[in-house]
Amino acid sequence: MALGAARSEVLRMVVGTGMALVAFGVLVGTAAALALTRLMATLVYDVSATDPVTFVGAAGTLGTVAMIACLLPASRASRIDPAVALRDE
């Protein structure tokens, strides 16, 4: 913001970076879960180990929590006065 970035640009940058990491983690986690379905089949009851609703629900829940976790610090960072932030450094 000290170099001319708008509040929306700061929010987009912080949230975008965080959500890119979340997307990578969800993809890797989903691939690992699908690869380990035989082991997982003994751990779940009344659901198949490859149930798409369960996979989408878990990924959606993780994505929602991660979005909130990214938005909170991003909104705080975008409200800080640039002069104060530079003075603290």
C-alpha positions as CSV (number, residue, x, y, z in Angstrom):
1,M,0.0,0.0,0.0
2,A,3.0,2.3,0.6
3,L,3.9,1.9,-3.1
4,G,0.3,2.6,-4.3
5,A,-1.5,-0.7,-4.1
6,A,-5.2,-0.4,-3.3
7,R,-6.9,-2.2,-0.4
8,S,-8.5,-4.7,-2.8
9,E,-5.2,-5.5,-4.5
10,V,-3.6,-6.3,-1.1
11,L,-6.6,-8.5,-0.2
12,R,-6.5,-10.3,-3.5
13,M,-2.7,-10.9,-3.2
14,V,-2.8,-12.3,0.3
15,V,-5.9,-14.4,-0.2
16,G,-4.8,-15.6,-3.6
17,T,-1.5,-16.8,-2.3
18,G,-3.1,-18.6,0.6
19,M,-5.8,-20.2,-1.5
20,A,-3.2,-21.4,-4.1
21,L,-1.4,-23.3,-1.3
22,V,-4.8,-24.7,-0.1
23,A,-5.7,-25.8,-3.6
24,F,-2.4,-27.6,-3.9
25,G,-2.8,-29.3,-0.5
26,V,-6.4,-30.4,-1.3
27,L,-5.3,-31.9,-4.6
28,V,-2.3,-33.7,-3.1
29,G,-4.5,-34.9,-0.1
30,T,-7.3,-36.1,-2.4
31,A,-4.8,-38.0,-4.6
32,A,-3.3,-39.6,-1.5
33,A,-6.7,-40.5,-0.1
34,L,-7.7,-42.1,-3.3
35,A,-4.4,-44.0,-3.4
36,L,-5.1,-45.3,0.1
37,T,-8.7,-46.4,-0.4
38,R,-8.0,-50.0,0.5
39,L,-6.7,-49.0,3.9
40,M,-9.4,-46.5,4.4
41,A,-12.2,-49.0,3.6
42,T,-11.6,-50.6,7.0
43,L,-12.0,-47.3,8.8
44,V,-15.3,-46.0,7.4
45,Y,-18.7,-47.3,8.1
46,D,-21.8,-47.1,5.9
47,V,-19.8,-45.2,3.2
48,S,-17.7,-46.5,0.4
49,A,-14.0,-45.5,0.6
50,T,-14.3,-43.6,-2.7
51,D,-17.6,-41.8,-2.0
52,P,-17.5,-38.6,-4.1
53,V,-19.9,-36.8,-1.8
54,T,-17.5,-37.4,1.2
55,F,-14.5,-36.2,-0.8
56,V,-16.2,-33.1,-2.1
57,G,-17.6,-32.4,1.4
58,A,-14.2,-32.7,3.1
59,A,-12.5,-30.6,0.4
60,G,-15.2,-28.0,0.6
61,T,-15.1,-27.7,4.4
62,L,-11.3,-27.4,4.3
63,G,-11.5,-24.8,1.6
64,T,-14.1,-22.7,3.5
65,V,-12.1,-22.8,6.7
66,A,-8.9,-21.9,4.8
67,M,-10.7,-19.0,3.1
68,I,-11.7,-17.6,6.4
69,A,-8.2,-18.1,7.8
70,C,-6.8,-16.2,4.8
71,L,-9.3,-13.4,4.9
72,L,-8.8,-12.4,8.5
73,P,-5.1,-11.5,8.3
74,A,-5.6,-10.1,4.8
75,S,-8.3,-7.7,6.0
76,R,-6.1,-6.7,8.9
77,A,-3.1,-6.1,6.6
78,S,-5.1,-4.0,4.3
79,R,-6.2,-1.7,7.1
80,I,-2.8,-0.9,8.5
81,D,-1.5,2.5,7.7
82,P,1.6,2.1,5.4
83,A,3.6,4.8,7.3
84,V,3.1,2.9,10.6
85,A,4.1,-0.4,9.0
86,L,7.2,1.0,7.5
87,R,8.1,2.8,10.8
88,D,7.9,-0.6,12.6
89,E,10.2,-2.3,10.2
